Amino acid sequence: MRIAHFLKKLMLLSGWLAAILLLLACVGYLFYVPSLSFLAILSIGVPWLMLGTLFIAVYLGLLGKNRAVFPSVVLLIGFLCFGTIYEFGPTAEVVSKPTSLSVMTYNVRDFNEQGIFKPEDAGDRIVALIEENNPDILCFQEYSRRRTKGFKDYPYQYITPGNSGKSAQAIFSKYPIVDTGAVPFPNSANNTIYADIRFDQDTLRVYNVHLQSYQIYGTLRHIARRFGLELLNNIGSVMEKHQEQARLVKAHQEASPYPSLLCGDFNSTAFTNTYRELQKGMQDSFKEKGSGWGTTYLLGRGVPFRIDYILASEGFEILSHRNFEERLSDHLPVLVTLKPESH
């Protein structure tokens, strides 16, 4: 009986803790304050915090106790902040129309040149996957220049200059690229590049975004033993860089004379103020046409996160969104079909 009583108390405590942390995560999402940047760390666990809060609200509600009011209110606040954590959209099918444009973003991790992932031919399989889906525009993060010859179907290309000191990114297009440039990130190997692409009579700007990486290496046991709180400080400092980089990208994008797409690896979940900044005035293709969890990154043995996005300005109609399951990198590609409103 004592064990059962202890487990009940532990369960209740865990539920209350989840509700409190979810409320703090909402604060971190809505209001970015540098001195409270540690709240952004909670964004990593928002889906689990919402589920924990839901559990405690239902449990206390079944007991007929007024204590269910607080977790219920927190859950409502969480829903208003973050929306649903699971999309009940249509079946993920690529919609193709004569006037549509298909765009893929993919962090390919150098096409597995380091042999990190299995199968060993993961790089070749990435190329085959792209050939099979045949997108009109490709945005690569952590690109390898050795693979450029493998994309001859894309006559228009812009790759991060080799002398920039930045991680290589690439934008490939079947339509003419009329201008290119970059949004430089200070004190970072990551960067954002963009290309202005002529599509029929329209010009659109495609940003390939790669926000600051966490660069956390080693096993979880090794990290915990060596760093502890220092690890949390490192995560907090990276999230501060995310804020700075997101503001730079957003300011550049808002000054663009063309309808824009923000594609790439944000290294941030959709529950962060960073995402909220970039998504402002933009359509999230997953929320518009996606289904399921929208997983784009698998940590360790498969802990799912959504950190890769295609955001479209209001000048586009999103027709379809597809997430892939092929694990050939630590990221999964995203493919979206859309069209300018003028078509």
N, C-alpha and C positions, 0 to 999 in steps of 0.2 A: 504493500500500500504506500509506503514511504517513497519507493522508487516511482510509482505512478504519480504521486503528488508532486514529486520533484520534476518529473518530465512535463507535467501540466504547467507548472510554474515557469519552467524553461521555455516552453512553447509560447506562453503568454508574453514573457519578457522579450522573446525574439520578435514576436509580432508587433509589440509596442515600439521596439527599437527600429524595426523596418519602417513604421509609420513616421517616426520622428526624423529618420534619415531621409525619407522620401520628401518630407516637407523642406528639409534643408537643401536637398537637391533642386527643388523648385526655386528656392531663393537664389541658388547659384546659377540657374538657367535664366532667370528673369533679370537679375541684377549682378553685373560683373563688378566686383570691388577687389582691387589688387590685394588688399590685406586679407581678403577672405577667399583667395584663389583656391585654397584647399577644398572648398565646397565642390569645385568642378570635378574632383576625384570621384565624388559620389555618382556622377553621371555614368560611370562604368557599370554600376550595379542597378540602375533604375528599373529594368524589367523585373529583376528579382525582388526589389523593394516594393514594386507595385503588387506583385503576386503575394508577398508576405503581408502587406497591408490589407489586401483583399481577404486573405485567409483570416486575419484577426478580426476584421469587420464582420465577416460572416459568422465566425465562431461566437463572438460576443452577442451578435444579433440573435442567434439561435437560443442563447441563454436568456434572452429577453432583458438584457441589462443596458442601461443608458450609456455605458462606457463605449458602446459601439459607435456613438455619435462622432467622437474624435477621429478614429481611423477612417470612418466613412467620409467625413469632410475632407480629410487629407487625400483620400483616394480621388475624390471629385476634383480637388485642386490639381492633383497630378495629371488627371485626364485632361483638364483644361489647359495645362501647361504643355504636355507632351503629346496629347492625342492618343490614339490607340497604339499599342506596341506590336500589334499583329493586324495586317491588312487583309480584309476579306474581299479582295479584288477579283477580277476575272482570271480565268486560266491564262498562264503566261504564254501567250502566243504572239509572235512578231507580226504586226499589222503592216502591210505594205500597200501603198497607194502610189499612183504615178507621180504625184507631187510631194511625196514624203521623203524624209531624210533619216537614215539610220546612223546612230552614233554609239560607239562602244568605248568604255573606259576600262583600263586593266593595268594594275600594278603587277608586272611580269617578273619582278625580282631577278633581272638580268637573264631571263629565259633559263634559269637553273644552271647557269654556267659553273656555279660553285658545287653542284651536285648535292644540294641540301635536300631536295625533294625527290620523292619516288613517284613514278618510275624515272629512271635515269634519262629517258628521252622526253622529259616533260617539256623542254623547250620546243622540240619539234611538234609535240602535240598541241602546244599553245598556237603555233603557226597554223596547224591543221584546223583547229577550232575556229580561228579567225577566218580562214579561207572558206570554211563551211557556212559561216553566218554572213560573211561578205558585207560588213558594214561600210557605209559611205565615208565615214570619218572615224579615225582611230586616235585615242589618246592613251599613250603609254606612260607609266611612271616606272622608275628604276629600269630604264631601257638600256639595251646593249646595242651599240652601233654595229657590231658584227652581224646583226640580223637584218640590216637595212636592205641588202640585196634580195632578201626573201619576200619583200613587199613591193614587187614590181607593178602590181595592179594599182598602186597609189602614186601617180606621177607627181603629186604636189606634197612636199614634205617640209617640216620644220623641226629641227632637233636642237636641243640645248647646245650652244657652242662648246666645243671641247676645251677651250681655254678659260671658261667661265668659273671653274672651280666648284661648279654645282653638280648635283646628281642629274644624270641624263634623263630627259623627258623628250617625248616625240609626239607630234601631231601629223598624221597622215590623212590625206584627203583625195577623193576622186574628182573633186571640184577645185577650180583654181584658187590658190592662196594669193591674195593681192597685197597683204602686208603682214608683218610679224613683229613680235616684241616680247618683252619680259616684264614681270613685276618683281624686282629684286627684293630678297629677304636679307636684312643685315644679320651678320653673325650666324649664318645657317648654311648648311650644304644643300638644303631643300630650296625649291624655287617654284615659280609659276611662269609659264610661257603662254602666249596666245597667238592666234592666227585669225586674220580676217579672210573669210571664205566667200567667194561669189557663187551663189546658188541660184540659177536662172537669172532673174532680174534683181535679186536681193543680195545684200551683203550681211553676213552674220559673223559675230566674233565668238570664237571658241577658246575658252581658257582651260588650260591643263594645269590643275592645282595639285601641289604636293606639299602639305603643311608639315611642320617640324616632326621628325621621327622621334620615337622614345629611346631607341637604342638601348634596350634592356636585354642583356645577354646572360646565358648560363641557365642552369636549372633553377626551379623555384626555391629549392632548399638552399642552393648556393647564394641566390639573391637575398633570401631572408637572413642568412647567417652573416653575410658581409655588410649588408646595407641597413636593413630594418627601417627605421624612420627616415634614413637618408634616401631610401628608395622613394618614399612618399614625397619627400622634398623635390626629388628629381622629376617625378610626375607632375607636381605642382608647377615647377619652373617651365616645363615643356608646355603645359596648358597656358601659361602666361604668354609664351611665344606664339601659341596658336591665336590668342586674342590679337596680338600685334599684327601677325601675318594676315589674319582674316580682315582686319580693318584696311590694310594696304590693298588687298585684292578687291574688297568691296568698293573702296573709293575709286579705284581704277575702272572697275566694271560700271559703276554708276555714271562715270564720265564718258563712257563709250557712246558713240553716235549710232551704234547698231544694236539690234536685238542680240542677246548674249546667252551663252551656255557656260555654266561652271561645271566642269567635269573633273573627276580625279579622286585622289586619296587624301581625305581631310584629316586622317588620323584622329578623328573625333566622332563620337557617337551623335545621334540626333537629339541627345538630351543635354547638350552643352550650349553655353552662350556663344561659343564659336560657330556652331551650326546655325544658331538663331540669327547671328549677324550675317552670315553668308546667304541664308535662305530668305532674308528680308526682301520682299517684292518679287520673289522667284517661286516657281512651281517645282516641287520635289517630285520627280517622275515616279518614284516608288509610292508615295502617298496618293498620287493621282491615278496610277494604273497598275501598281504592284500588288502582289499577294504573298501571304505568309509572313515570315520573319524578316525577309529581305537581307539575309546574311551575305556579307561580302568579305569577311575576314574571320579566320579560324585561329584562335590562340591555343598553343600547345596541342593537346590531343583532340581539340574540336570545340572549344568554348566559342559560341558564335557572337559576332558583333556586326553592325552595319556602319561602316566608316568610309565607304566609297559611294559617290553620288553623281547624279547628273541633274543639275538644277537649270531650269529654263526660264527666261524672262517671259513676261506676259505676252510678248509678241509671237509666241509659239502655241500650237495645239499639240498636246502630248497624246499620241495614239496608242502606244503600248510600252510596257516595261518588262524586261526579263532579267531574272537572276539565274546564274548557272551553278551547277553542283560539281563540275569537274575541278578537282583539287590538284592543280598543276603548279601553283604558287601558293604563298601564304594568303594571297587575296584571290577573290573570285570576280570574274568580269561582270559588268553590267551593260546591257544592250537596250537602247531606247529608240523608238521610232516616233518622229514628230514632224510637224510641218509649219512653216511660217503662216501667219494668219492671212497673208496676201494671196496664198495659193488656194 
